[in-house]
Structure formats: structure tokens, C-alpha cells
Amino acid sequence: MSLFSVPEARAELAKLKPVLAEIVEVRADAAELAASLHDGSPTNLGGLPELKAAQARLDDLMTTVQATGAELKGFAPLLVDFPSDVDGVPVLLCWLEGDEGLTWYHRADLGFAGRRRLP
């Protein structure tokens, strides 16, 4: 596992933004398709083949995120962590869906509950 500096993680997040935006879009389509198939209500998005295609696309997109060394920790909402260290302490630089940029971190052993603003 390689560590990201804060500038490296911010640059990687900037490159990942289109991928993350597509995950949000495809995630919504998959949810609508699944609900439609479950309760029989129609949707303009299609049916089972379109749901399977959306699920496959989500798998591809999530693999793209993880191939960077980032960790996809949450799916709804999206939560992406970048392994790093602050003053020699293992931390995860933390981006949550809706955050403008990468401005949070938490100690690796504390998880999201220990989230703090980057200095």
C-alpha cells in the first residue's frame, strides 16, 4: 500500500471526479431499475438487461477508483479514503460525496467518527 501526500491525494481526487460523478449517476439508475423490477412499476430506463449493465458498469467504475490506491469505503454516499500519514501517524485522507475537495482526514484506527479538518 503506497501513501499519498496531501497534494498527491488532491490531484488524484481531481482526476477521479468524473468517475465518481458517473458512479452517482449509474447508482441512481441501478436503484430505479431494481425498484421497478421488484414492484413491477414501469421505468423508462429499461428492465433486467439494463440493470445488469448498470451493475457491471458500477463494478468497472469502482475498480477504476481502487486501482489508483484509493480505498472506496462507502457506496451511498460515496466515501473515498487515501492512505497517508500526518506527523508520522497513519491516517486516511477522507472525501465524502458532496465535499468540494479533500479537506478532511481521520486516524486509520478511529474511522469516520474521528474525522478532522486537515491542517
N, C-alpha and C positions, 0 to 999 in steps of 0.2 A: 504494500500500500504506500503510495507516494503522498507526500504532504504538499498542500497548496500554501503559498504565501497569500496574504490578503489580495494584493494586486493580481496574482495569477488566478485566484478563485473568481474575482470580479470579471476578469477578461473571459474566463470560461463560461461564466453565467451569461455574459452578453452574447456569446456565440450560441448558447443553448436556448435563449429566449424564444426564437421561432419554434424550436422543438417543443418547448414547454407550452407555448400557446396552442400548438396543434394537439398536444395531449389533452388540454382542457376542452377543445372543440370536439375531438373524437370521443372523449369520455362522455360528453353530454349526448352525442348521437347514440353511443352504445347504451346508455341508460334509457333513452327514449325507446330504442328498438327493443330492448329487453322487457321493458314495461308493456309495450304494445303486444309482444308475443305472449307475455304472461296473462294479461287480462283480455286479450282479443280486440283491443281498441285499435283502430287504424292509425297509421302514421305515413306521411309522405316519404319517409326515409327508406322504406322497404320492409324486408322481413328477415328471416333467418340467414340467408346468404349475406345480407348487408351487415347483420350483427356479427357474423363470423369474420367478415372482412375488417370490421372496426376493431374487433378483439385482436386480430393479427397485426393490424397497424399499431395498436397500442403497445403490443409486445415489442415491435420493432423500435418504436419511439423510446420506450423505457430502456431498451438495450443500448440505444444511442447515448442516452444520458449516462448510464453506468459505465460505458466504455471510456468515458473521459476521466474516470477515477472518482467522480462524484457519487454520492450514495442517495438513491431515491428512497426516502424514508416514509413518505406518505403519498397517497394517490388522490384523495379527495378530502381536504385540499392537498395540493402538491406540496411536498416538503423535500427539499434537496439540501444535503449536507456535504461540505467539502472538508475532508480531514486536514487539520492544521495543528499548529501549536501557538500558544501565546505565553511568552516568558517561560518556555520550556514545559508548559503544561499541555497535555493532549486536549485539543478542543475540536469542535466541528463548527465551521462557519456555516451559518444557517440561513437559508432562503425559504420563505413560506409564500405560497401563492397569494398574490396581492401586494407583496412587498415591492417597492420600486427598485431597490438594489440590494446589495449584500451588506447589511449593516448590523447583523446580529451574530452571536456565537454562543455556544454553551460548552461546558466541560463535557468530555466524552462520557464520563461516568454519571453525570447528572441528567442528561437528556433534555428534552424541550422545556421542562419545568425550570431548568436553570438558565434559561436564555437571557443574555445580557447584550447591551449595545456594544459594538466594537469601539475601542478607544480611539 
